[in-house]
Amino acid sequence: MTRLLIADDHPLFREALQGALANHFSDLDIREADTLEATLQVLEADDDFDLLLLDLHMPGAGDLYGLIRIRTDYPLLPIAVISGTEDVQVIGRCLGFGALGFIPKSLASAEIANAISVILGGDEWVPDGVREQLADVSTEDIELAEKVAALTPQQYRVLFHVHEGLLNKQIAWQLGITEATVKAHMTAIFRKLDVYSRTQAVLLAEKLQLAPPDEQRTR
């Protein structure tokens, strides 16, 4: 039996993907999640999946944060990013941060199934003609990613509200928490990122090109 976890916030896409995979795999067990926190909850209860298919832009994922966080928490879990973007730089960073493949959603269902088969077989998969364009992720970026992975999803939200220029009081209102809790999160963020100011914390996140965690994008 092949066990897959599909983490994507579009129910129609999840349904279509399940239907496509059912036509190419005879024995499937598929779980679903629609946010990063839901994905982490599934994995906390059961991380014995053959492959996680991860959408970069679902709520909480913050583009690369979701990949970095899951890769750090579950280093033995195979992950393939499945995304609406086909940007070569993004593909390179996903592979550099531990994904075994990058599957564009624009592919035909048979091509997606084939890509998944390749990854399940233990090989990397990227679209044709892309591999020679990929640049290696720097050691510095990998070290920064390890620091960002230590942030909880809530701390990550706080960080990006800081990035938007909000004050602690405004962040507390946005997240429905107390100002004291925001301050506690900021202390933890500074410690985990090894920085001493709000500006330094935001600059580290920008260097990794991480996005706000709940930003809605066109896929």
N, C-alpha and C positions, 0 to 999 in steps of 0.2 A: 504493500500500500504506500502511495505517495501522499505525504502530509504537507499541505501548503497553508500559509497564512497570508491572506490578501488584506493589506492595510491601505485603504483608499476611501475618501469621503464621498465618492459618487456612487450611489447604490446601483444606478443603471450600468455603470462601467463594471462594477463587481459582478453583477448578474451576467453581463455579456461575456466577461472573462471566464466565469465558471462554465458557461455554456460552451465556449470555445475549447476550454481545456478538457471538458467531458468527452469531446469528440476525438481527442488525441491521446488521452490516458485512460486506461481501462479501470483502474482502481484508485480513486481519489478520496481523500479526506480533507475538506477545505474549511478553515475557520476565517472569520472576517473581523475587521476592526475599522473604525472610521475616523479616529483621531490618534494622535501619538499616545495620549494617556490610556486610551482603550487598548492600544497595541501592547503597551507595557504591562497592563493588567493581564492580558491574555498570556503573555510570555512569563509573567511571574507565576501564574498557575500551571503553565505547561509550555516549556520551550523546546519540546522534542518535535521540531518541524524540519522537513527536508529542505524547505526554502521559504523565506519571507519575501513577498513581493511588496515593495515599499514605495508609496507615492511621496514625492518630495514636498508637496504643497498642501497636504491635508492639515486640518487645524492642529496646532501645537508643534508641528514638525519643523517649522522655521527653515525650510529648505534643507540644508546639510545637518542641522542640529539633530534631527530625528535619527538620521543614519549614524552620525558620530556617537550619539548616546546609546543606541541599541548595539552598535558594533563593540562598544566598550563594555556594556553590561553583559552581553552574550557573545563572547568572542568565537564560540564554536558554531554559532547559527549562521548558515549561508544566507546572504542577502542579495537580492537583485532589485535595483531601482527601476520602477516602471513609471514613466513621466511623459507629460505633454511637451516638454522642452527637448530640443535636439542640439543644444548649444555644446560645442566641443569642449569648452573650458569646464562647463558643469560636469560633463561626462568624465573628464579626466580627474576632477576633484572627487567625484563619487568613487571611482576605482581606487584613487589614492587613499581614500578614507575607509577602504575595506569592502566595497561592493564587489561581487563577483561578476556583475553584468549590468548593463544599462539598456533597457528595452523601451523604445519610444511607443507611446500609445497609438501613434499613427500607423503602425504596422498592421498588416492583415492578420486575422486570428491564427492562420496556419503558421505565419512567421513568428508570432509571439509564442505559440506552442513549441516551435522548433528551438527558439532561443532558450526557453525554459528547460527543454530537454538537454541542451548543451550544458547549461549551468548545473543541472542535476547530475550530469555525468562528470562534474568536477572541473570543467573548463570555463574560462572567462568568455563572455559574449558581449560584443558591441556591434553597432550597425556597420555594414560594409563600408569601407573607405575611411573609417573614423580612426582606427588604431594608430595609423602613422601620423596623425595630427595631434595625438595626445601628449601633453607635457607632464612630467613627473611632479608630484606634490613635494614641496620642500620639507626638509626635516623640521624647520622652524614651524611650518604650518601644522605638521603632524603633532608636534609638541603642544601647540596652541589648542588643537582639537582635543587632546587629552584633558586639558584644563576645562574646556567648555563642556565636555562630556560629564564632568563632575557636577554640573548645575542640575538642579531638579527642574521639571517643566515650569513650575511656578517661579523659580528664581530666573529662569530664562525669560519669562514674560516681564518680570520686573526690569531686567536688564534692557529689554527693548523699549519699554516705556521710558526708561531713562534716556535711551537713544533718541526718542521722540521729543525730549526736552521737558518731560513732565516732572513736577516736583513730587516729593514723597506723598503729600496729601492728595494730589491728583491721582497718583498711582493707586493709592489705597481705595479711592472712590471707584476707579476703573475696574479693579479686581475684587471689590467687595470685601476687603480686609482692613485691618486697623493700620494706622500710620506706624505704630510700634512694630507690627509684623513686617511692614515694608523695610523699616530700618534694620531689623534682624536679617532679612533677606539680603540687603545691601552689604552687611557685614560678612555674611557667608560668601557672597559673590566676590568681594574683594579678596577674601582669604583663598578661595578656590582658584581664582584667576591670577593670584599673586600680584595684585595691583593696589594702589593707594588712593585712587580718586575715581570719580564717576567717568571722567573723560578717558582715562587709561582703559577702563573696562569696556567702554563703547568702542574705542579704537581697536582693541583686540578682536571684538566681534566683527567689526567692519573688515579687518584684515582677512578673516576667514570667509567673508562675503555671506554671512548668515543673514537670514531674513526675519522680520517680525513673525512670531510663532502662529498667529491666527490670521495672517493676511490672506485675503481671498484673491486668487489669481485666475486668469483665463488659462485653461489647460489645453 
